[in-house]
Amino acid sequence: MKELILVIVGAALVNNIILSQFQGLCPFLGVSKKTDTAAGMGGAVIFVITLASFVTSIIYKFVLVPLDVTYLQTIAFILVIAALVQFVEMFLKKSMPSLYQALGVFLPLITTNCAVLGAALTNVQKEYNILFSVFNGLGTAIGFTLAIVLLASIRESIEDNDIPVNFKGSPIVLITSGLMAIAFMGFAGLI
Amino acid sequence: MNKCMERLYNGIIKENPTFVLMLGMCPTLATTTTAVNGMGMGLTTTAVLVFSNLIISCLRKIIPDRVRIPAYIVIVASLVTIVQLLLQAFIPSLNESLGIFIPLIVVNCIILGRAEAYAAKNGPVESAFDGIGMGLGFTLGLTCIAIFRELLGAGTVFGVTLIPEAYKITIFGLAPGAFFVLAGLTALQNKFKMPSATNGAGGESVLACGGNCSHCSGSACMANHATLETRRLQAEEDALAAKKAAVAQKQTELSAKLDKKDN
């Protein structure tokens, strides 16, 4: 139990997927204009990464390792993730329309989000078993949501500030993320 | 031949993927800790991009339109696996320092973007040159950012010491430094009014999603969603109206019959 909590904290804060691993930057910079859209994206990412970690680690353990074709992991994982996202979208549309309303828009964007494939590959690299993979995926996604919601709320509150003309737009967003990255470096000694 | 040169110019200068289109931000920030790493990442991506463009362009008439994206992904993923194995065998140090970002080339939007926007419509030779141009443009962007970061963070460029030990700013070699250097470079672009996706002056990409990752807010998807939704509502309304019309017609027929009977 203690190790599982450590894995979650490590993935969410210490090795934050965006601010220290640089994965999933496109949605981080793009979908962070409003807090509620950012939260929606975060919700969708939590859902997909956790599920994808579970499915990919099962595939790795019961298909790739027994057949001795672990070098095919990249191809296998990306196909599984793409199929999974399609499946989740269809499932949500049919059975949970309210959740689909909130998250559906973001689902197609997630297939090419490197955070999902990155989490799946990290699980293999760190040799996590299935339970640990799921918790690592969950932690990673929580870290993503935390970072994107924080950035969105900062962006909302600096909207009317007097920013130097040349720094308006994406430069100031990048600088904000840089300062957030410095803050997150403070978690380095946590574990 | 002229067209091939034009593709090279287009990729390296006019539509530079890093500075003008702002594509593939994750490797741009993550692997530029030293100039060697940045260049290695750029050249690895170039290799994948050239061959994926070539193969996709050769197969463009065979791949059915509806499954083209999965087909592209399989082709790119196979190429990435091959490149990863080659790097492991011949340049293990680069493989070690780039780590997880080599398999992540699969989801780099430049590669799928070029496949969709260029290789799917043009011949193999031009597509290969487009791949070389875009790849070199990406390499140039990465090397440029990496040189700044290495110079400020470690005082060296390509391992050659230029700034004495006491004056280096370690933070530029760490994660936050990547954001700061890119912020500075895009601010310079704004200052000199150079075309870039960040100030809306960059060329509109022809990708389905707009291809502009830094300005993407899922709006293309959202618009799609809205269109589909209105189309669905419209269809429902039409169906309802048709039903009503049918019922009304039946009613008039029925009343007409009744009238006849009465008479």
Boltz contact constraints between the chains, C-beta under 6 A:
constraints:
  - contact:
      token1: [A, 20]
      token2: [B, 175]
      max_distance: 6.0
  - contact:
      token1: [A, 22]
      token2: [B, 26]
      max_distance: 6.0
  - contact:
      token1: [A, 22]
      token2: [B, 29]
      max_distance: 6.0
  - contact:
      token1: [A, 22]
      token2: [B, 30]
      max_distance: 6.0
  - contact:
      token1: [A, 23]
      token2: [B, 26]
      max_distance: 6.0
  - contact:
      token1: [A, 25]
      token2: [B, 25]
      max_distance: 6.0
  - contact:
      token1: [A, 25]
      token2: [B, 26]
      max_distance: 6.0
  - contact:
      token1: [A, 26]
      token2: [B, 25]
      max_distance: 6.0
  - contact:
      token1: [A, 26]
      token2: [B, 213]
      max_distance: 6.0
  - contact:
      token1: [A, 29]
      token2: [B, 214]
      max_distance: 6.0
  - contact:
      token1: [A, 30]
      token2: [B, 216]
      max_distance: 6.0
  - contact:
      token1: [A, 30]
      token2: [B, 217]
      max_distance: 6.0
  - contact:
      token1: [A, 31]
      token2: [B, 217]
      max_distance: 6.0
  - contact:
      token1: [A, 31]
      token2: [B, 218]
      max_distance: 6.0
  - contact:
      token1: [A, 33]
      token2: [B, 217]
      max_distance: 6.0
  - contact:
      token1: [A, 74]
      token2: [B, 77]
      max_distance: 6.0
  - contact:
      token1: [A, 74]
      token2: [B, 80]
      max_distance: 6.0
  - contact:
      token1: [A, 74]
      token2: [B, 81]
      max_distance: 6.0
  - contact:
      token1: [A, 74]
      token2: [B, 103]
      max_distance: 6.0
  - contact:
      token1: [A, 74]
      token2: [B, 106]
      max_distance: 6.0
  - contact:
      token1: [A, 75]
      token2: [B, 77]
      max_distance: 6.0
  - contact:
      token1: [A, 78]
      token2: [B, 73]
      max_distance: 6.0
  - contact:
      token1: [A, 78]
      token2: [B, 77]
      max_distance: 6.0
  - contact:
      token1: [A, 78]
      token2: [B, 106]
      max_distance: 6.0
  - contact:
      token1: [A, 105]
      token2: [B, 218]
      max_distance: 6.0
  - contact:
      token1: [A, 105]
      token2: [B, 221]
      max_distance: 6.0
  - contact:
      token1: [A, 105]
      token2: [B, 222]
      max_distance: 6.0
  - contact:
      token1: [A, 105]
      token2: [B, 225]
      max_distance: 6.0
  - contact:
      token1: [A, 106]
      token2: [B, 218]
      max_distance: 6.0
  - contact:
      token1: [A, 108]
      token2: [B, 221]
      max_distance: 6.0
  - contact:
      token1: [A, 109]
      token2: [B, 218]
      max_distance: 6.0
  - contact:
      token1: [A, 112]
      token2: [B, 107]
      max_distance: 6.0
  - contact:
      token1: [A, 114]
      token2: [B, 26]
      max_distance: 6.0
  - contact:
      token1: [A, 114]
      token2: [B, 104]
      max_distance: 6.0
  - contact:
      token1: [A, 114]
      token2: [B, 107]
      max_distance: 6.0
  - contact:
      token1: [A, 117]
      token2: [B, 107]
      max_distance: 6.0
  - contact:
      token1: [A, 121]
      token2: [B, 100]
      max_distance: 6.0
  - contact:
      token1: [A, 121]
      token2: [B, 103]
      max_distance: 6.0
  - contact:
      token1: [A, 166]
      token2: [B, 187]
      max_distance: 6.0
  - contact:
      token1: [A, 166]
      token2: [B, 190]
      max_distance: 6.0
  - contact:
      token1: [A, 166]
      token2: [B, 191]
      max_distance: 6.0
  - contact:
      token1: [A, 167]
      token2: [B, 187]
      max_distance: 6.0
  - contact:
      token1: [A, 169]
      token2: [B, 198]
      max_distance: 6.0
  - contact:
      token1: [A, 170]
      token2: [B, 186]
      max_distance: 6.0
  - contact:
      token1: [A, 170]
      token2: [B, 198]
      max_distance: 6.0
  - contact:
      token1: [A, 170]
      token2: [B, 214]
      max_distance: 6.0
  - contact:
      token1: [A, 171]
      token2: [B, 183]
      max_distance: 6.0
  - contact:
      token1: [A, 171]
      token2: [B, 186]
      max_distance: 6.0
  - contact:
      token1: [A, 171]
      token2: [B, 187]
      max_distance: 6.0
  - contact:
      token1: [A, 174]
      token2: [B, 179]
      max_distance: 6.0
  - contact:
      token1: [A, 174]
      token2: [B, 182]
      max_distance: 6.0
  - contact:
      token1: [A, 174]
      token2: [B, 183]
      max_distance: 6.0
  - contact:
      token1: [A, 175]
      token2: [B, 183]
      max_distance: 6.0
  - contact:
      token1: [A, 177]
      token2: [B, 179]
      max_distance: 6.0
  - contact:
      token1: [A, 178]
      token2: [B, 176]
      max_distance: 6.0
  - contact:
      token1: [A, 178]
      token2: [B, 179]
      max_distance: 6.0
  - contact:
      token1: [A, 178]
      token2: [B, 180]
      max_distance: 6.0
  - contact:
      token1: [A, 181]
      token2: [B, 175]
      max_distance: 6.0
  - contact:
      token1: [A, 181]
      token2: [B, 176]
      max_distance: 6.0
  - contact:
      token1: [A, 182]
      token2: [B, 176]
      max_distance: 6.0
